[in-house]
Each structure stands twice: as C-alpha cells, then as structure tokens.
C-alpha cells in the first residue's frame, strides 16, 4: 500500500484532448495528455513524502494507485514529465505516486528488456542472450530453419509472480536435439526417441541447457538449480499467454492469439522447443513453429531452440536503462551469501562464518542470527564475519536488513545454513 503523503492539488482547464502542458503556481508539476481536471497527487520519492516531482537524477515510477480504475499514468525520467490519461472520468482523480531511484524489477512492465548475463556454464555472448547463429541485428540468428530468424536478442521479463521477475531469452540462445540413445546435441541428431516413457529425457536435456544460463547473484535462492532455471515449458506458456498449452486447441489452428500468435514473447520469429511432452503423439514434445506461427508437436531429433527461463530473487532492483531493446534495464540484487552459498558449516570453520553482501544503494545494514527482528544498524559493508564457536549444531537462520540514505528499509533477506556435529 502506498504511503499517504501531502495532498497536492492541480486545477487543470481543458483546452483540447491533444497533448497539453500545465504548470501549477509553484511551477513544480508538469502534466501532459490530460482530458479531465482536478488531479490530486500524493507523491513519495524513495520513501519520503514530497510536494514536487523528481527534477534531477534518475527516478522511476515504481508504482501508482489511482481512485479511478480507468486512469493510466506514465513517467518520462529523461525530461521529467508525468503523463496522465483517463478518457472515461470527467471529474478529478486522486493518485498515489511512488517514485524510486532503485525500483524493484518486479514493478517494471512485462516484456521489458533486461541486461542479464548467465554464468553457470554458458559460452560467450550467448550468456547475454545472443541467439544461436546470430550474425547482426539484421540477421538475428535461427534454429531449425535459416529462413525463419528470431526478431530480437537479449533477455526479457516474461511474467511477474510472487514478487519476483521471471526472465526469458528473447530468442533462443542454443539449438538442440536428442537422439534415440538420450544424448543431446547442439547440431543434429540422426534418430529420435520413440517411446512416450523416454520423452522426459529430451525435456531434461532442455533443462540442462537452460541451467547453464543461471547467475546465482540474481537467481532466486542465491544458487543455481532446477528451482530457478529451466527451459520454457507449458506453465510458462500459460503465464505469458493466459491460455493453457493444448494440442486440441492449438493444433491445426492459425492466427490464434490464445496459442501465442502475435504475442511477441511467444511469436518471436524462430523455431524453439517448449519443455512439455505432447501426449497426443506419444513420443514428441511441444514446439513453436515459425512458418505457421503456432504450436505443434515434434519428434526429438528436430534441432530447435531452447529458451532459458530464470526466476530472479524478489530484491533485484533496476539501476538504469529504460527497458527498451535499445536501452535495456540494468539490474543488481540486494542479497547476501553465507560462506559463498554453502549449505553446511563444519566445526573447524565455525569461528569465521563469512557473509558476502550485495546492494546497489544500501548505506546501513542490520544482521541478526536469533530473531527476525533487527534493530542494531551499522554501516554497510560487503563482508561481515560471524563467530559461531559456541553455537550448537543444527540449522541456523541469518536475517539481513538493508536501509538506504533516507532510512527506509529497502530489503529484508534471510538464509539458512546447517552447523554440523563436531
């Protein structure tokens, strides 16, 4: 819920429905494209109540809440203009506006482009989301058929769930197939899996490819595993399109938006796999076919693309960019690790348990090992040592809180580690 702040009124006289610029008597607000009057704006900047819009620095409109459901608000953080639109409301509308210099990535629009680099075994520019067989921005790469090329490179926000952003490659970072012996290849496979019970091997091979694009500094849980990195599957398809992936509804249909047609997160110009078994064929997997722009099933030796999906931590924030293809968001994480992500501490190491801390804008931090309540804040450091010499064996929870320069809590994180018996 937005913090309630100082009520600031702007009385606007309508000149036309074209774009207009209005200043209040203190010359503090700029509003464009307005077709109603009596705007009441309550403003928060990095958690602090303000009676002006941001006028310098880089601030994002992280969230807004208006009294009319038909109101849309957008913010240009280059020329500091606020755009308000409501074609159905004739009277004034009150809005709470939350501006942040480091907004959560999960508050940014789905489909936005994000600068992200995997580092769990991927190679070269593919880690940045560059497509297989990429040549240039005019030849974006392909899998399966060189006549059908992906339309974009990089990484995009696929969807938001439970406060976390889920990234997906814009095209396909690798092409792959699986032979009848279960071995995958990024080139070609002469034969294919013919048993319905074995098609899971092909799906697992896709997930193994996707796992290489994890980055533990940003991935959910602070580690790289199957819970945060996988190949796009039926669940992802449903969350992106709002429609269940189904052979009965998608096979044989064309120009069907419920099956991904014209949704540029799905309909991306090239061929790729979906890591879901096609039970109608008995031994195939779903795929997106670029020539028909629809979903069908294919046998495992088709050399199609894999699209990694990476579930990010909820405390990943935007540090720059505008989210476009030309200017993707840059991101960092408010996070920490215990002994570089270890799950256990042996008795000999209990005296020096090291916390590695990351934050783009924290000035204070608070660390607690016995309660989730933390009150003793100290200056932020990137390394901190705990002495657990006298601690009993068992699971230990570490709680970390970060505050920014304004004293606002910007992150609350906890991780567990097990102290082993001596």
Secondary structure, DSSP 8 states (H G I E B T S, - for coil): -------EEE------SS---B--TTS---EES--S--EEEEEEETTEEESS---SS--EEEEEEESSTT-EEEEETTTTEEEEE-SS--S--EEEEEEESS-BGGGS-TT-EE-----SS--GGGGGT--TT--BTTB---SS-TTS--S--SEEEEEEETTEEEEEESS-SEEEEE-TTS-EESS--SS----GGGHHHHHHHHHHHHHTT--TTTBGGGS-STTTEEE--HHHHHHHHSS---HHHHTT--S-GGGTTT-TTT--SS-EEEEEEETTTSSEEEEEETTTTEEEEE-TTS-EEE-EEEEB-TTEEEEE--SSSSS-BEEEE-EEEEGGG-SEE-GGGTT-EEEEEE-SS--EEEEESS-S-----EE--SEEEE--TT--SEEEEEEEEEE-TTS-EEEEEEEEEEE---
